[in-house]
Amino acid sequence: MIGLRPIIRMVSPAENRASWKLWGGIGLLLGIVLGLSGFLLLQGAVWGVAWLAVFAALAWVGYQAEPVLEQKPPALPPGPHRVQDGPVWMIELPGGEFMMGASEGDENARENESPRHRVRLSRFRIMETPITAGLYGEIMGVSGEVGQNPQLPATEVSWEDAVEFCNRLSDKQGYRRCYRKRRGRWICNWGADGYRLPTEAEWEYACRAGSEGIYCFGDDQRLLDAYAWHSGNSGFQLQQVATRRPNAWGLYDMHGSVWEWCWDWYGPYSSTPVLDPRGPTSSNGGWRVLRGGSFGNSPVRLRSASRDAVVPEGRGWNRGFRCVRVVLPQPLSYWPFGSLF
């Protein structure tokens, strides 16, 4: 299991010393001014020199000494936990790192899942299930098929539909939109607090839930039925959300159910370690990434590292999505990145 490493910025001893040196300098300057004033105005040489010596001594102590303050260390972000966020339940994940892509021992690995590379992510929230047909219809103002179960995943959703849903849900909750169109191209404001699609790295990180295995639960494919709807157990029928086991972080249907849209343009991986990657700036085929496999796919396509890609305008009977959200303000993060890779 890969340990989570919270992203938090600590004030260093050097910064503390710098602060105290500043106050020491102010004390020294004050001592000189008052000492000289006393000497000139009161014409008391002994008094003036003594006054100056006292302030100089205090300044020197402040300059040299380490501050002795009773200060509580900042609270570390908690581990993965469930929170209600507007009309949905989300799992809040602290920042952490993982190895993205297929492992060398994965016999079913595809070329587009390599090279395996290290990724670090800041904290974020991700919906515990795919967006349901009921919620999608409510937010987008559309009605599903007569008699359709509102707990089924929303399908026939294009990437652009998913982006528009994120904006409308953000508006409904009073959050700042993440997406806007400029010159016909969608732009993401990564500093906004609204809902958005996960990056491909965020999706795989959440899917793995700390596992380095082929699936979130390890390498034994015989256990997949308990966690996922796929071609071997779904009867090629869409199934309602959260009816299989969640992964270790409480997320349902990360394997199977429906393919899930990610923000990223589709492109090859690099072996270089990355921090909060957001994918290529474009795609040769004009494709956006899909993850997770669906109820109509074989177990091989449901692996944590498995990738697919489709044009963003495309809709499909087995395509859906889930949203993420960043809670602002975030703590400043300090990563001595070069020293760790």
N, C-alpha and C positions, 0 to 999 in steps of 0.2 A: 504494500500500500504506500502511496506517495503522501508524505505529510504536507499539511497546509502550512504556509508561512505567511502570517498576517503582514500586510503592508502598512507600516506606520513609521512616522518620522520622529526620531528621538533627538532631544537637544543634547549636543555633545559637551563634554567637560571644557573643550576649547572655547565653545560659545559662551559658557558660563564665565570662564576666566576673562574673556573679552569684555563681557558686561561689567564685571567687577573692576577691571582696569579702567574702564571709562569713568565709573564713579570715583575711583581712586584719583584719577587725573583731575576731576572736578574739585575734589576735596583739597588737593594740593594747590590748585589755582586759587581757590577761595582763601586758603591759609595765607598765601603770598599777598593777596590783595588786602585782607584785613590786617595782616601783620605790618605791612608797609604803611597802611593808613594810620594804625596806632602809633607807629614810630614817628611819622611826620606830623600828625595832628597833636598828639599828646606829648611828643618829644620825650618819650620814655624809652630809652634804648633797651634796657633790660626787659621791660614789659613787651616791647615789640618783638624782640628776638625770641622770647619764651613763647609768645603767641604763635609765631611762625613755626617754631620747633614742634609744638603740639599738633598743628594741622599737618605738618610734613610727616610726622610719625603716623598719624591716623591714615593718611593717604598711602603711606608705604605698606601698612598692614592690609588695607583694602586691595592694594595692587598685588601683593604676594599671596594672600591667604585664599584658600578654597572656601566658597560659601558653605556654611553649615545651616541648611534649611530643612525643615521637615516637609518633604514634598512627595506626594503619592505618585507613583509611576502611572502613566496613562493606561486606561483600560484597553486590553487587547480586543479586537473584534471577536465576537463569538464564532463558534463553528457553524456549519450549515444548520439553519433552523427555518421553520415555517412561519410565514407572516401573511396576514391578510392585507392586500394592496388593492384598494378599490373593490371592484366586483370579483376579483380573482384571488386565489391563494398562490403565493410564490415561495420559493426557497431562496433564502439569502445566503450567498456563498462568499466567504472571506477570500481575499486575494491568495493566490497560490501558484504553484508551478507544476507542470506535468510534461511527459514526453508525448508529443503529438505525432500521429501517423502509425502505420502498421509496424509491428515488431518483426525482427528477422525470423522468428520461429513461426510466423503466421503463414501456413501453407496456401491460404486463399488470398494473400495480399496481392493487390494490383499495383501496377506501376505508378498510378497517380496518387498512391497513399504513401509514397516515399519521396525523399529520405525522412526518416524519423528525426525529429528535432525538438529542442527544449523550448517551452513557451512559459512565460509568466503573465499572469492576469491580475488586474485590480478587482476589487470586490464588486459584485453585482447581484441582482435578483433575477430569477428565471421562473416562469410559470411552471407549476408542478405537473400540468397536463397540457396537451395541445389545446388550442382554442376550440371550443365546442360550437356546434351548429347553432345552438340557442343563443350564445353570447354574440356570435358573428352576426346573426340575423338582427339582434337587438341594436348593435352598434352601427351596422351598415344599412339598416332600414330595409332589409330584404327578408322574405319569408321562404322557408324551406319547403320541401315536398310535403304534401298532406300526410299527416301521421308520422312524420319523421321524428325520431327520438332526439330531443335537444341535447342529450349527452353524447351523441356521436361526434366525432371530430368534424370540424368544418372542412369540406373538400371542394374541388373545382375552384380553388383559390389561386390566382396568379401571384407572382412576387409583388407586382404593383398593387394588387388588391390588399395584400398583407401590409404593405407600407401605409396605404391609406387607412386601413383599420387601426394601425398603431397611432396615427395622428388623431383620428376621431376619438379613440379611447383616451388619449392624452387630454384632448379638449374636454371631454366629459368629466374627467377627474381634476381639471384645473391645473394640469401640468404643462410645461413648455414643450411644444412639438420638437421632435428630433429631426423630422424630415421636411424638406422643401425642394421645389423644383427650380432649377436655374438653367435656362437655355435648353430646356427639354431633358435635363439630366438631374436625377435625384441626388441631393446632397444631405449628408447626415451631420447634425450638430452634436458632437460627442459630449459637449458640456451640458446639454439639456437634461432635464429630469423626467422627460416623458418616456413612453413605451417605445421600444424599437425591436427590430429583429436581432437575434444573437449573431455575433460574428461566428465564423466557422470554428475558430479556436475556443470561444466560449461554449459553443454547443458540444464539442467533443470533451472538453473539460468536465462539463456538467454530466454528460452521458457516462463517462468513465467512473466518476464518483470515487476517485482515488485508485482505481484498478489499473494495472498494467496488462491485464489479460485481453483476450480477443473480445470478450463481452464485459459488461459492468460487474458481473459476478465471477469472472475467471474464464477458463478455456473450455470447460465441459459443455459442449453444445446440447447435451441431454437435459440440461437445466433450463434451456431457453423457453420452453413452453410455459414455465411459471412466470416469466417476466415479459413475454411479448406475444402479440398476435402476428402470425406469419402464414405463409401458404400451407404449412403443414397442420395448422390447428384452427384456422379461421373459417374454413369452408368458403374461402374467397369472398367473405362478407365483411363489410365494415363493422367494427365492434365499438361499443361505447368506451369512453375513456376511463382510466383508473380501475380496470377490472383484472389486471395482472399485478404482480408484485412491483413495488417501486424499487429503484436502486438504493444504494447505501445512503444517499443524501435525500431520499424521499421524493424523487422525481419519477413519474409514471410515463410509460410508453416511449421512452427514449429509443428503445429497440422496437421496430415494427410499428403497427397501427397505421400511421401515414408518414410519407416523406415530409420533412420539415424544411421550409425555406430558411436560409441564412442570408445575412447582408452581403457577403463577399461575392465579387466576381470570381469566376472559376479560373484557376491557374495552377502551375506547378509549385511544389514546395521548394524551399531552400533549406540547406542544412544549418544555416546560421541561427543561433538562439535569438528569440524575439520577445519584446515586451508589448503586450496588448496589441497584437497584430490585427489589422482590419482588411487584409486581403489585397489583391492587386488593384490598381487604379482602373483597369479595363480587362476585357477578355477577348481573345481572338475570335471566339465563336459567338460573343455576345451573350454568354451564359452566366447565370447565377447558381450558387451552390445549393444543393439539397442534401439532407443528412437523415440517417436513421433507418431507411428501408420502410416497407409497408406490409399490410396484411396480405398482399398478393405476391410478396417476394419470398424467396428461399432463405433459410437461415444465414447463408453466406453473405447475403446483401445487408444483413442486419448487424454486422460487426461494428464495433465502436469506431473503427478507422474508415469504414466504407463511405465513399463519396459518389455523388451524382451531380449532374448539372443540366439545366434547361434554360431556354430563353425566358426572360422575366415576364413576358406577356402570356406565356403558356399556362394553361389550366389542365388539371388532371383529376381523375376519379380517386386517386390515391395520394394527393398532395394537400398538405395543410401547413400549419406553423404554430409556434408559440412565441411569446414576447419576453423580453428582458427589460429591466429598468435599473438605472443607477440612482441611488439615493444621495442627494447632494445636501450640504457640502461634504465632500470626501476628505479624509485626512491626507495631508501631503505625504507622498511616498518617496522614500529614498532607497534606491537600489544601487549598490556599487557593482553595476552589471558586469563590467569587464573583468572583475576579479573573480567571478564565480563560474565562468564558462571557459 
